[in-house]
Amino acid sequence: MDILVPPYRLARRVERLKPSTIREMLKVTQNPDVISFGGGLPAAELFPVADVSAAQDRVMRARGAAALQYSVTDGVPELRAWVANRLRRDGVAVHADDVIITNGSQQGLDLYARVFLDPGDVVALENPSYLGAIQAFDAFEPDYLAVASDAHGIVPEALETALGAADPKPKFLYLIPNYQNPTGNTLALERRAQVVAICARHGVPILEDDPYGEITFAREPWPPLLSHASQGAVTYLGTGSKMVAPGLRVAWMVVTDHALRERIVTAKQGADLHSSPYTQYVFHAYVEDGSRLDAHLDVVRATYRARRDAMTAALAAEMPAHVRWNVPDGGMFLWATVGAGIDTEVLFEHAVRDGVVFVPGRPFYPAKDRGDGMRLNFSAMPPERIAEGIARLGRAVRHLGG
C-alpha cells in the first residue's frame, strides 16, 4: 500500500534557517587525515575528566535522587550563587537572584531573541559577528544593522552614527567584547563605557556574550560591559563550555532587571522546563574548589597561547605577502584576510582537497557582502598539526592567488 505524505505547511521563518556552516563542516573533519581549524572546539585532551568524574560521584552521594528529579527553571541555587560570586570578584554587583542557568549560551541567545524580537525588528551587531548568534536570531525574522568594527572592537563613533540614523531603533545591540568570534579582537577598555553610554542615550539594551573572557593570555580579564551599566541596560551571557567542557551544556544569563528576568524565565519554561539539575550539580561540584578551577584554567591558557604562537609562526612561514592576520591576546581564534581577489569560499574547496579546513568569512557578515576573510581556530590542534595544516592551507592560497 502506498503511504500518502501530506504536504507540509511550514512556518515562514523556516526559509531563513540555514544549516550551520560550522556544524556541516564537522562532517568533513570526521576523516582523521583532515586537519581542522574550523570548529570552535576546546582542546579535548585538557578536559578534567578525572576531576569531573569525582565530582559526579560526590553529587550522587550527596544529592542522590534530587539530582535526577525535575527542578526550578532558573537553575539550582548553589550554581547561581557561584556565578554571582565569580562576577563580583570582577567588580560586578550582581546577586544569585539575577542569574538564570541555561543549556549552553546558545540557549541564552535564543531566549533573549524570543523575548525581544518580532518579525521585521532590527538587531544591531558588530560586523563581522558570531555566526551562531545570527543563526539564533534568524529564527525570529529580524533585520540587521551591522556596525563597523576594527582591531579594537566595535567603533563607538560608528555606533553613535548608526543608532542615530536608525529607524526603527534596534531592539538591542549584540556583541562579544572579549576575544571576539570570529575575529579574536577585544573591545578596548576605554571604549567599553562609551558603548554602554551610547546605547543608553538611544534606549538600546545590550546583549553581552562572554564565552572567552576567562581564556586570557597576557593580563587579567577586563571588567564586562555589565559593570558599566545601570539596571537592565546589559544582559550578560557566560558559559562553562570553554572553562571546563562544552558537553556539560552549563551556561548562564545575568539579568538585573527582574521584570525582564521573569519574561525570560517564562520563555525558558516553554522551551525546556529547566536545565539539567544533574549537570548543574556536577559542574558546581567541580568549580566550587576555586584553586582547582584556577589551576585548570592556567593549563588551558598556557596551552592555547602556545598554539596561537605556533599558528602565527606557521602563517609567517607559509603564507604569501598578501595574506594578513591578527595576534589575539586570548580566546580560541584568529582572523586572516587573503586579499588579492580570493574568495575564501572558493579557497575552502581547494583546502578541503588538500586535507585542511577553516571557516570562510562570508557567513559572519549579516549582509554576506565580504568574502576575503577566514576564521582559524588554534585551540583544538597540537603545534605539529597546526604547522602541517597551515602549510597545506598556504599551498591552497598560492594555487589561487600566487
N, C-alpha and C positions, 0 to 999 in steps of 0.2 A: 504494500500500500504506500502510495506517495504521501509524504507528510508536507502539508502546506505551511509555509512560513509566512506569517502575516507581515505586511510592510511596517517597518518601524517608523514612527513619527518622533524623531529625536528632538531634543531641545536645540534652539538656535545656537546656544553657546558652544555646542559640540564642534561647530565649524571652526571655532577659534582654537580648539585644543589640539595641539600638535605633539607628537612623540618627543620626549626629551632627547636632544642631541646627545647628551652625556649618557643617559640610560641606554640608548640604542648603541652607542659606541662600546659599552661594556660587553656586548655580544662579540665584537671583534677581538677583544682582549682575552677571551677565553682560550685563545691559542697561546700556549706558553712561549712561543717564539716571538710574539709581538711585544714590543716594549711600549708601555702606555704612559704618556704624560697627560692623558685625557681626563680620567675621573678625578674627583676631588677626594681621593682616598687617603686617610691617615696610614701610617706605616703599621701594618698588622702585626709585625713581629715585636712591636713595642706595647701592644695591648697587655695590661696587667692581669693576665689570665689567672695565675695562681691566687693573687690577692682578691680578684672578683669572685673566684670560686670559694675562697674562705669567707668572704662577705655573704655570699649566698647561704653558706652553712650557718652562719651566725643568725641570719634573718629567719631561717626556717626553725632554728631552735628557739629564738626569742619571740617571733611573730606567729609562726605556725599558720593556722587556717586564716588568720587575719590578712596575711599577705596574699592569699588566694581568693579572697572574698571581694565582692563589689566594694567600691569606696567612694569618697566625695569627689565631685567633679573638678574642683580647683587644685587637688593634689594633697598628698599626705602632709600633715603639719610639720613634721621633722625636716622634710626636704625643703619646704617653703621657707622655713626659718633659716636653714643653711644658706639658701640663695640670698636672702636678705642680709645675713651676716657677711657674706663674701662681698656683696656690693657696698656695704657700709665700710668695710676695710678699705675700699677705694674712694671713700669720701662721699658716697651717695646715701642720702637719708631716705631709706625705704624700710618697710616692715613686712613681716610674713604675710599679712593680710593683703598686700599689694601684688602678691605672686600667684600665678596660675601655672601649673605644670602641664606641659603639652607633649604630644608624641612627636618629638623632633621639632626643630624650629620651623620646618616646613609647615607643620600644622599651625604654628603661630601666624605665619603669613596668610594662610587660608582663612583663619578665624578673623583676623583683622580686616581682610578684604570682605569677608562675608558680612561683617557688621557695618562697614563704611560704604560699600560700592553698590550703586545701581548701574544698569547699562547706560553707557554714554558719559559716566562720570570720568574725571581726569585724575590720574596719578602722576605726580612729579617724581622723577628719579634721575640718578646720575647717568651719564652717557659716556661709556657703556655701563651696564648694570648687570646684576646677577640674573642669569637665565632662569634659575628655579623660581625666583620671585615673579618674573614676568609670566612664567607658566602658571603660577598660582593665581595671579591677578587676572589673567586672561579668562578664567572661568566665569568672571563676573562682568565681562564685556566692557572694560573701560577704554578710554583713550589715554595716550601717554604724552606727558610734557617732559622731553629729555633736556636736561640741564648740563651745560658744559662742565667737564672736569679736567684736571691736569695732574701733574705728578704729585700734587699736594691735596688731592681730593676735589670735591665739588667746589666750584669757583663762586664765592659769595656775591660778587658783582653780577655774574650771570644769573644767579638765583634771584637776586633782587629784581633784575630786569624781567626775567621770565614770569615771576609771580605778579609783578606789577601790571604786565600786559595780559595776563591770562584771563579769559572769560569763556567759561566759568572758572572760578578758582579751583585748583586741585583739592581733592578731598584729603590728601595727605602727601607728604614727601617721604619716600623710602630711600634709605642709604645704608651702606656698610662703611663705618668710619675707620675701621682698623683692618689693614692688610686686605683691601677690598677684593672681592671676587667679581670680575675676573682679573683685574689689573695688578693686584698686590699693593696698590698705593694706599697711603694712610692720610686721612684728613688732618691737616696741620693743626697743631694745638691752638694757635691764635685764630684759626677760622671757626673753631667749634662754637664758641659763644656767639660769634657773628651769625652763623647759620641758624642757631636757635632763635636769636633776636629777629632776624629777617622773617622767619616763618611765623613768629608770634605777631609781628606787625600786620601780616597778611591773613592771620587767622587760619593758618595751615598747620595741623599737627604733624608730628614726625614719627615715623616708624623706624627705629634704630635697630639694625640687625648686627649682632656682635659675636659671630661664631669663632673668630680667630683671635680675639683680643688677648687671650692668655698665652698665645704662641708668639712671644716677642723674643727677639734675638739680642738686642743691644741696650735695652732700657726697661724701666718699669712701665707697665701699661698706663696710658694716659686716661684721665677720667672720661667716662662716657658722656654723650650729649645729655643724658638724663640728669647729670649733676648740674647742668646749666639751666634746667627748665623749671618753670612753675608747674603747679599740679596739673597733670593731664596733658601737657604740651608734648611730651615724648612718651611713647610706649617702647619698652626695651625688650629685645629678644636675646636670650643667651642659650647655650647648649652644652651638654656634656659630651657631645659626639667627638669633638676634637680634643677635649681634655682627657677623656677616658676611653670611650669606644662608641661608635655610631650604632652598633647593633642593639644597645640598650634603649635607644629612642627616648632618652630623657632630655628634655629642654624646658625652658621657662619663659613666660611673659611677665614683665613688671608693668602694672597698670595702676598708676597712683590716683587716677580719677575713679572712684568706686562706682559711680553710676555707669561709666563705660565698662568697668571690670565686670559688672553684673550682666551687661549685654553680651560680653564675650563668653562668660561662663555659661549663659543660656545657649549661645550658639554651639559651644562645645558639647553640651548635653545632647543636642540634636545630632552632633557628628559622631560621638563615640561614648557617650555617658561619662567616661573618665579615662585617664591614662592608667596603665597597668600599675596597681599598687605593689605588685611583686617586684617589678624592675625599679620602681621608685625606692623601695626599701633597700634593695641590693645596692643601687647607686649610692644612696645615703650611707649605708654601712661601710662602703669603700671610702668615700670622700670625707667622712666625719673626722678621720685622723688627718689633720692638716699637714703634718710633717710627711706622711706617706704620699699624699697627693702632690705636695711640693717637690718631693724627690722624683716622682714620676714625671712631672712637668719639666723639671730640669733636664732629664734624659731626652724627652721629646724635643725640647728647644735646641739642645746641642746637636742632636741628630739631624733635625731639619735644617739647621744653619749649615752644617757640613754638606748636606745635599744641595742646598741652594748654591753654595760656593762651588760644588762640583759642576752644577749645571751652568753657572755663569762662566766658569773656566772653559768648559767644553764649547759653549757658544762662541767665546772669543777665539778658540782654536779652529772651529769648523765652519763658521758662517761667513759668507761674503760680506763686503763692506756695507751693502745697502740694508742689511738686517740690523735692527736696533732692539734693545731690551732694557728693562729696568732691573734694579737690585733691591728688592723689598727687604725691610728690616724685621720681618715676621711673617707668619701665615704659612701658606702652602703653595702659592702660585707666583709666577712672574708672567709678564705680558711682553710679547715680542711683536714687532711690525716688520713686514718683509719688504715693503716698498716696491719699486721697480715694476709696477703694474701687475703684481702677482695677486691673485685672489686665493686666500687660504683654503677655501672650499675645494678649489682645484688642486692646490698643494696637498690637501688631505688625501685625495685619491691616489696621488703618486706616493705619498708617505706610507700609506697602508700597504702598497705593493712592496715597499722596502722594509716592512715589518716594524713600523713605528706609528703611533697615533697621538694626536693632540686635539684640542677643541678649536675649530675655526671661530674667528671673532664675530662674524656677522650676526649670529643669534643673540649676542649680548647687547646689540643696539636695538632699541624698540622699533625704529623705522627700518631696520635691516638694510641700512644705507651705506655701510662701510665694511669692506671685506679684506683689508690688508693686515688684520691683527690675528694673533693666536694666543690662547691661554696654555701655559705649560705648567703642569703640576710636578713639583720636585720632591714631595714628601714620601711618595709611595715606593720609590725605586732606590736601591743602593747605588753608591757612586760609580761603580764599574758599569752598571746597566745604564745609568744616566749618560756616561761618556759614550757608550756604544749607540744609544738611542739618538743622541744629538748628532753623532757622526752620520747616521742614516738619514736624519732629517736634513742635515746640511747637504747631503748628496741630492735629495729631492729638490731643495731650494735651488741649487746650482743648475739642476736639469731644466727648471722652469725659467730662471731669471739670470743665469750667468753668474 
